[in-house]
Amino acid sequence: MIVWGGYDGASYLDTGGRYNPATDVWDGTTITNAPSAREEHTAVWTGTEMIVWGGYYYDGINDYWYNTGGRYDPATDSWAATTTTNAPAGREYHTAVWAGGTVTRMIVWGGYYYDGADYYLDTGGRYNPATDVWDGTTTTNAPSARCIHTTVWAGGTVARMIVWGGYYWDGFNEYYYDTGGRYDPATDSWAATTTTDAPIGREYHTAVWDSDKMIIWGGYCYDISGHWLDTGGRYWP
């Protein structure tokens, strides 16, 4: 297990660790060439590397939303930067998945940043670590802009990233979504997920792929008093 980055209440971190459950032993991760310290970033495992991307940093005066990242090889304890050429805009509260099989890309989508106003995103990108190249994700038929949603990679014959749930504030009203989308990275296309029998909209929930369906559970929505949820749903794409 590899952990990296975050915030400890006083400082943003560029450190991490590699944990071996067989021996119950920790080893550190080098900071040489590591991405700059941050929180609210994402990380995926490719099979050989951990890819870190995005996130937030505040230096006491200015806020930063990063479009930078790094590829960490635990076998050699080494980092290599991810290019910013054609990378999506910097953000936090986004999601990332590793699309395996024939696609072999990291896909990031959604999220939030602030630039004098709140910006919720319906954009993303596909990153190829073999070539260090980014391609965008189309916004045609994409889910509406949001953050604090979930995504899973539905492998096998489905071969889609499934986005669901999340949060949006328009400056007056808050929205907790029960909507989502299925993204095909091979064709760069979206199709909506049905809302029929969908769980109530939410943020801060979890989602996993169990070989033929996505299961979501828990989370939070606000309707005057606020509700922490013990409900969920199973979605067959």
C-alpha positions in Angstrom: 0.0 0.0 0.0 1.4 3.4 -1.0 0.2 6.6 0.7 1.3 10.1 -0.3 0.6 13.8 0.4 -2.2 15.4 2.4 -2.5 18.0 5.2 -1.8 17.5 8.9 -3.5 20.7 10.3 -0.4 22.8 9.9 1.5 21.8 6.8 0.9 20.4 3.3 2.9 17.3 2.7 5.0 15.9 -0.1 6.0 12.8 1.9 4.5 9.3 2.0 5.1 5.6 2.8 5.1 2.1 1.4 3.4 -0.4 3.7 4.0 -4.2 3.4 1.1 -6.0 5.2 3.0 -9.4 5.0 5.7 -8.1 7.2 3.9 -5.2 8.9 6.7 -2.8 7.9 6.7 0.8 6.6 9.3 2.3 4.2 9.3 6.0 3.2 8.8 7.5 -0.2 11.6 9.8 -1.5 10.9 13.5 -1.9 13.4 13.8 -4.7 11.5 14.9 -7.8 8.2 14.3 -6.0 5.2 16.6 -6.8 4.9 19.7 -4.7 3.1 19.3 -1.3 -0.7 19.3 -1.6 -4.0 17.8 -0.4 -7.3 16.7 -2.2 -5.3 15.2 -5.0 -6.0 11.8 -6.6 -3.8 8.7 -7.1 -4.2 5.6 -9.2 -2.2 2.3 -9.5 -1.2 1.3 -13.1 0.2 -2.1 -12.2 3.7 -0.8 -12.0 3.4 2.9 -10.8 1.3 5.1 -8.7 0.2 8.3 -10.6 -0.6 11.3 -8.4 -2.4 14.3 -10.0 -4.1 17.6 -9.1 -5.0 18.9 -5.7 -4.9 22.1 -3.6 -2.3 24.2 -1.7 -2.6 27.4 0.3 0.6 29.3 1.2 -1.0 31.7 3.7 -1.7 34.3 1.0 -2.6 32.5 -2.2 -4.6 29.4 -3.2 -3.2 27.0 -5.8 -5.1 24.3 -7.7 -2.6 22.1 -9.4 -2.6 20.5 -12.9 0.7 18.9 -12.0 1.5 15.4 -10.8 4.0 12.6 -10.7 4.5 8.9 -11.4 6.0 7.0 -8.5 7.8 3.6 -8.9 7.9 1.8 -5.5 10.5 -0.7 -6.8 13.1 2.0 -7.3 11.6 4.6 -4.9 11.7 7.2 -7.7 9.5 9.9 -9.1 9.0 11.2 -12.7 6.8 14.3 -13.4 3.6 14.2 -15.4 3.6 16.7 -18.3 1.3 19.8 -18.1 1.0 20.0 -21.9 -2.7 19.7 -22.7 -3.4 18.7 -19.0 -6.8 19.6 -17.6 -7.2 22.7 -15.5 -6.0 22.4 -11.9 -8.6 21.2 -9.4 -9.5 19.5 -6.2 -12.4 17.2 -5.2 -12.1 15.5 -8.6 -11.8 11.8 -9.3 -9.4 9.5 -11.1 -9.5 5.9 -12.3 -7.1 3.6 -14.1 -8.6 2.3 -17.3 -7.0 -1.1 -17.8 -7.2 -3.6 -20.7 -6.5 -2.1 -24.1 -7.1 1.5 -22.9 -4.3 1.9 -20.3 -5.0 5.5 -19.4 -5.6 7.4 -16.2 -8.9 9.3 -16.5 -9.6 12.3 -14.4 -12.9 14.1 -14.3 -14.9 16.8 -12.6 -13.9 18.7 -9.5 -13.6 22.3 -8.3 -11.4 25.4 -8.2 -11.9 29.0 -7.2 -10.9 32.1 -9.1 -12.9 35.0 -7.7 -15.9 32.7 -8.1 -16.7 29.0 -7.6 -16.0 26.9 -10.6 -17.4 23.4 -10.8 -16.1 21.3 -13.7 -17.5 18.9 -16.3 -14.1 18.5 -17.9 -11.3 15.9 -17.6 -8.4 14.2 -19.3 -6.9 10.9 -20.3 -3.3 10.5 -19.4 -1.0 7.9 -21.0 2.0 7.3 -18.8 3.9 5.4 -21.5 4.0 8.5 -23.7 3.5 11.2 -21.0 0.7 12.6 -23.1 -2.7 14.1 -22.2 -5.9 14.0 -24.3 -9.1 15.8 -23.2 -12.5 14.2 -22.4 -15.4 15.5 -24.3 -18.2 17.5 -22.6 -20.8 16.4 -25.1 -23.5 14.5 -23.1 -21.2 14.6 -20.0 -22.8 14.7 -16.6 -23.3 18.2 -15.3 -20.4 19.9 -13.5 -19.8 18.7 -9.9 -17.3 17.8 -7.3 -17.1 15.2 -4.4 -18.6 12.5 -6.7 -17.4 9.0 -7.3 -16.0 7.1 -10.2 -15.3 3.4 -10.9 -13.7 1.7 -13.8 -16.0 -1.0 -15.1 -13.7 -3.5 -16.8 -14.3 -6.5 -19.0 -16.8 -6.1 -21.8 -18.2 -2.8 -20.3 -14.9 -0.9 -20.5 -16.4 2.3 -19.2 -15.7 4.9 -16.4 -18.9 5.4 -14.4 -19.4 8.7 -12.7 -22.2 9.1 -10.1 -23.5 11.6 -7.5 -21.7 14.7 -6.2 -22.3 18.3 -5.3 -22.9 21.6 -7.0 -23.6 25.1 -5.6 -24.9 27.8 -8.0 -24.4 30.7 -5.6 -27.9 30.4 -4.2 -28.9 26.8 -4.0 -27.0 23.5 -3.3 -27.6 20.4 -5.4 -26.9 16.8 -4.5 -26.9 14.7 -7.7 -28.5 11.3 -8.3 -27.3 11.5 -11.9 -24.2 10.2 -13.6 -22.6 9.1 -16.8 -20.8 6.2 -18.5 -17.6 7.3 -20.3 -16.0 5.3 -23.1 -12.3 6.5 -23.4 -11.8 4.5 -26.6 -14.5 6.7 -28.4 -14.4 9.7 -26.1 -18.1 9.6 -25.6 -20.6 9.8 -22.7 -24.0 8.1 -22.1 -26.2 9.0 -19.1 -27.0 6.7 -16.2 -30.6 6.3 -15.5 -32.2 8.0 -12.5 -35.0 5.3 -12.2 -34.7 3.8 -8.8 -31.4 5.6 -8.2 -30.5 6.4 -4.6 -31.0 9.9 -3.3 -28.4 12.4 -4.5 -25.4 12.8 -2.2 -21.7 13.7 -1.7 -18.9 12.0 0.3 -20.2 8.6 -0.6 -18.2 5.6 -1.7 -18.3 3.4 -4.8 -16.8 0.1 -5.9 -17.0 -2.1 -9.0 -17.7 -5.8 -8.2 -17.2 -7.3 -11.7 -20.6 -6.6 -13.1 -22.1 -3.7 -11.2 -21.2 -0.5 -9.3 -22.2 -0.4 -5.7 -22.5 3.0 -4.0 -23.2 3.5 -0.3 -23.4 6.2 2.4 -22.6 9.9 2.1 -24.3 13.2 2.9 -27.0 15.5 1.6 -28.6 18.6 3.1 -32.2 19.5 3.3 -32.6 22.0 6.1 -31.3 19.7 8.9 -28.7 17.7 7.0 -28.6 13.9 6.6 -25.8 11.4 6.8 -26.9 8.4 4.8 -26.9 4.6 5.4 -28.5 3.9 2.0 -27.0 2.9 -1.3 -27.6 1.2 -4.6 -26.4 -1.3 -7.2 -26.1 -0.1 -10.8 -25.8 -2.4 -13.8 -24.3 -0.5 -16.7 
